[in-house]
Amino acid sequence: MDSGEYIVDEGSGFVAGGSSCDSCGTGGCDGMTCGPTGRTNWGYDLCNPGRGSKQLVLCLPSHGWVQMDYLMFWQRGMNIPPLLTSQTGPNAVPNLILGNEDIMTGRLNGGRLRFGWWFANNPNLGIEAEYLGIGKSEYAYQNSAVGIPILARPFFNTQTGNEDSQLVSNTGLSGRFNVTGHSQFDGAAVRFKRLLCCSSGCGFGPFSCGPVPSQSRIDATLGWRFFQLKEGLNINEALLETPPGRSYLINDSFETRNQFNGVEMGVQWQGRRGYWSLDSLMRLSLGNNLQTVTINGSTLIDGLTPAGPAGGFLAQRSNIGTYTAESFAVVPELGINLGYQLTPRWRANVGYNFIYWSSVARPGDQIDTDLNPNQIPPATTGTSIINRPSFTLTQSDYWIQGVNLGLEYHW
């Protein structure tokens, strides 16, 4: 781009580049046509085929944009209760080696696509669609022992009223303990954009040491917002009595899915000075969050399912099942982007986004560590039954934030 060259985006009223101020304010804040001259490259006017014509009227969006971003995000981790302890001998104090902590807090990679256009018959009104997807976050933990050290799964024994544990390894018992988890976040939106106010003028360019076109505008947005968070936590044991005796395979599974649908309201400010731009946005979504929790458990003894009700260790007949609930949720979003105009049509962006989501069900919060050991397969018969573990929906807050790097194309 030569010095002093610029393009006025008639839909947004912004100078898309330029380092001089020969025509500051050219184009104003409105004034759109269907294409640069109202005609296509083939010379036929698709928007106005002629008075009285019965031909199909096809007006292609003439002032639009598409933005593609790479997302490098971090999320609030999933909290897990005490799951595994270790001790060096029968009389040693057990140490918690897994639990009371957040997992899946590492970096997440994802992408976002936005596209939209300003309406030809109303240049101050536009529409935008958005999709963002974050790659699956995965967690894996494994521990095993033959005899010593002693590995055990802690729980509160509702029959005795005391803290207790289920052995994974000890003298005469070898075991392997595994925990896997996964989390995936995605979302979509469709929103209308309405120009509230804008201004054009001249500003000082610190890099060019001279006047440059400067513009700013404020848009209001209103639309629909969708978010989804799918997560799971699986806990597995493989036990073998030594010398070779009975074998046990025990599995607990906790899966959750949160689906938010609501109304989104927002305000977006955009400023330009020469080749540089700065955008900021604030959005607030209010709506319904559908929560689904699925709990499963199974036990195999010597490769066979024992008679009686199904169950594992933390997933028993008293809490196994699929549960749904709906709650009101609030989802605010903040964002800021710094951009540089590479060509009259292309702009590079780097920015930051923060999304908060209230009233979310997560797998680790649905685990009840108060157990009635008589329910553990094979269940003990002829004893009083206390229905624990039980299910009570537990909600927490969720957030995801990070950096976006991308390109935006205007036409």
N, C-alpha and C positions, 0 to 999 in steps of 0.2 A: 504494500500500500504506500503510495507516494505521500509525502508530507502535505497536509492540507486536504487530503481526500477523505470524504465521509459519505455515509449513506443514511438517509432518514428512514426509519421504520415507521410507516404511516400508521400502523396499528398500535404501536406502543408510544410513538412520539419521541423515540430515542435516536440519537446520533450513534450509529454503530461503528465508531471509529473516527479518527480525525485528530489532527494536532494543531489546527488553526481555528480561528473564530470568524471566518469570512461570512458565514451564513448562520450564525447562532439563531436557534429558534425556528429554522426552516422546517415546515411540516407540522408544527404545533403539536397538539395532543390528540388530535383526531383526524378524520379524513381518510377513509379506506376505500379501495376499489377492489373489484374482483380481478386480481392480477394488476401489473403495473399500469396498464392502459384499459383495463376492462375486457381485454381480449386474450385468447390463448396464443401460443406460439404458432398455431396454424392459421391465425387471422380470423377465426370465427368467435363471435361473442357468445359464450356459453350462458352468461347471466341474462342477456337480453337478446334472444333470438329474433325478436321482432314483434310488433304489436299485432295481436290477433293470431299469432302463430300457435299451432297445436303441437309443436315439437316439444320433446322433453327438455325441461330447463335443468341444466346441470352446472352449478356454480361451485367450482373447486375452491377450497379455503386458500385465500391469497396472502394472508398475513398470519403465518403460523410458526411454530417452533417445535423442536424435539430436543430433549436433553437426556444424555446417557451418563450415568454415574457409576463408578466403582465405590463400594461401601466397605470401610474398615471399621467395624463396630465392636463394642463390648456390651454385655448384658449383665443384669443383676443375677448372681449365681443362684442355683437351687440349693436350699438348705436341706441337709439330711440329718436324721436323729442318730444317736449312738448305735453303731452297727457291729463293731468288732473290737474286742479287747485282746491283749496279750499279757502273759505272765511267765516268768522263767521257772517257776516251780509251784507246787500245790500251796505252799504257805506264803508265796510272794504276793505283793499288791498288784492287782491287774491294772494295766495302763490302756487307756482308750487310744486306739490307733486309727480308727475310722469313725467319723461321725461328729455331730455338733459343729459342722463347718459348711461352707458354700462350695459347691462344685460347678464346673462348666463356666468359669469366669474368664477364659482365655479369649483371644482375638477371633472375631468372626468375619468371614468374607461374604460379600453379597453384591447385589446390583440394583439399580433403580432406573426406570424408564418413565419419562414424562413427555407428553405431547399435547398440543392444543392449537387453537387458532382464535382470532378475533373475527366476529361476524361482519360480513360485508355490509349488511343493511343497518347495522348498529355498531360502529367502530369502537365504542366504549364498553362493549360487552363481549366476553369470550368464554370459552369452555376449555377445560383441561382434564386429562385423564392421567392416572399414575399407577404404577405397580412397582413394588419393591419386594425383593426376596433375599433372605439371609440363608447361607448354607448351613447344613445341619451341624450342630455342635455335639460332640460325642465324648463320653467319659468311660474309662475302664480302670478297674482296680482288681488286683488278684493277690491272694496270699495263701500259702499252703504250708503244712508242717506234718512231720511224722513224729508223733509223741510230743516231745518238748521242742520249742516253747508251746505252752498251752494257748490255744486260740479258742475264743468263746464269743457267742452272741448274747449281749446283755438284754435283759428285759425285767419288768416288774411283775412278780408272780402274784396274781390276784387271789390265789388259793391260800397262800401263806402270808401275804401282805408284806413281803420282803423283796429286796433286789435279788435277782437270780440270773443265771446264764445257761445257755445251751452250748455244750462242748462241740468244737469243730476238730480239735486235735488234743490228745492227751495220751498218757500211757495206755497202750492197747488200742489207740484210735488215731488214724491219719485222716486228714481232710484238706479239701481245697475250697476256698471261699472266693467268689467273684461278684463284683458289682459293675453293671453297665448302665449308662444313662444316655439320653439323647434329648435334644431341644432344637426346635425349628420355628422361626418367626417369619411371617410374610404379611403383606397388606396391599390394599388397593383403594383407590379413591376416584370419584368423578366430581368435579366442582365447576361452578360458574364463577367467572371473574368480572368484576365491575370496577371501572375506573372511578375513583372518588375525586382526585385532584392531581394536577401535575404542573410542572413549570420548566421552562427552558431558558437558558441564558449562557453567559460566558463565565468561566472560572480560570483560576491560575493553575497551570500545569507545572508541578515541581520538577519534572524530568525534562520537559521541553523549555522551561524558563520563559513561558509566554502564555497568552490566553488560549484556552481550549473550550470546545463546547461542553456545557454541563447541563444536566437535566435530572429531574427527580419526579417520582410519581408514587401515589398510594393507591393500592387496589384492595377492594374487599372481596372475599370469597365465601361461597356458600355451596355446600354439596353433601355428598354421602361418603362415609369412611368405613372401611372394613379392615380388621386386624385378626390374625389367627396365630395362636401359640400352641404347638403340639409338643408334648414332652412325655418322657417315660423313664422309669427306674426299675431295673430288674436285679434281683438278688438271688444267687444260686449257691448251693452247697453240694459237694460230692464227698461223702464220708465212707470210710472202709474200716471195719474192725480188724485189728491185727492180733494174733496171726489171722490170715484170711478168714473172715466170717461174713457177717451180713453187710450189705452195701445200701447206702441211702442217697437218693438224689432229691433235693428239696429246692423248690422254686417259688419265689414271690414276685409278683408283677404289679406295678402301679403305673397307670397311664392316665394322662389328663389332656383335655383339649378345651381351649378357650376361644370363642368366636365372638368378636365385637362387631355390631352394626349400629351406626348412629349418624346423627346430623353433625356436620363439620362446619364451623364458622371460623373465619380468619381474616387477618390483615397482613398485607405484604407491602413493604417499602423497597423501592428500587432507586438507586442513584448512579449517575454516570458522570465521569469527568475524563474527557479525552478517551484513551483506550481502556481506562480502568473503570470498574463497576463494583458496587457493593449492594448486596440484596440482604434483606432480613425478613423473617416471617414469624408470625405467632398464630397458632391455630388451636382451637378447642373443639373437641368432639364429645358429644353427650349421647348416650344410647344404652342399648341392652347388651349384656355379656352372657352368652350361653356357655355354661360350664358342664363338661362331661368327665366323670371320673370312672375308670374301669379298674377293678381289683380282681386278680386271679391268683390262685395258689395251687400247687400240686406236689405230691410226694410219690416217689417210687422206692419200694423196698425190695431189694434183690431183683430189680427190673420189673416188678409188678406193682400195680396200684392196690393199696390196701383197701379192705372192705370198709364201708362207712362213708361219711361225708368227705368231700374233697377238701384239700387244704394244704398249705405249706407250713411256714413258721409264723411270719407276720401277716399272712393272708389266710384267714380261717373261714369256716362256714358262717361266722358271725359278722364278717365284713366283706366277703366276696360278693361281687355283683357290679352292675353298671348303674351309676347315679347321675342324674341331671338336675341342674338348678339354673335359675336366671337371676341376674342382679343388675342394678343400675351401675354404670361405670363412667368414669371421666378420663378422657385421654387428651392431655395437652401436648403440643409439639412446638419446639423452638428450632429455628435454623438461621444460619448466616452464611453467605457465600461471597468470596472475593473473586472477581473475574477479570480477564484480560482479553481484549478483542484481537484475535489472531488475524482475521481477514474480515471483510465487510459482512460476512455471513456466519463465521465460526468464532466461538468464544470458549476459552478454557476457564474452568471454575475449580476452586478448592474451598471447602466449607466444613461446617460442623452442624450436626443434628442431635437433638435430644427428644425422646419420646417417653412419656410416662403413662402407665396403664394401671388404674386402680382395680381392686376386686378380682384378682386372678387366682385360680386354683392351680397349685403346683404339686407334683407327685410326692416330694419329700414331706410336705406338710400334711398329707393324708395318711401317714403311717402312725398307727397306734402301737406303742411298745408295752402297753399293759396287756398281758396274756394270761389266759387260763390254760396251763399246760395239759390239762385233760383233753383239750380239743385237738392237740397235735397228733396227726395220724401215726400209728393206728390209735384212734380215740379210746380213752378209758371209759368204760361203761359202768353204770351203777354208781356214779358219783354226782354230786351237785354240779350243775352247769352254770357258770357265770359267762355271759356272752361278751367276752373280750378276746381278741381285739374287736372294737366297734368302729363304725364309720360315722364321723361328723365332719361335714364340709368345712375346711379351713381355708380362708382366703388371705392373700398377701398382695403387696404392691410389686409391680414389675416395671423396670425401665431398661431402655436400650439406647446407647449413644455412640457417637463416633465421627469419623472424618469421611468426607466424600470428595472424590476426584473425578472430574468429568468434562465432557464437551457439550456445547449447546449450538444448535444450528437454527438460524432464523431465515425465513423467506418472505 
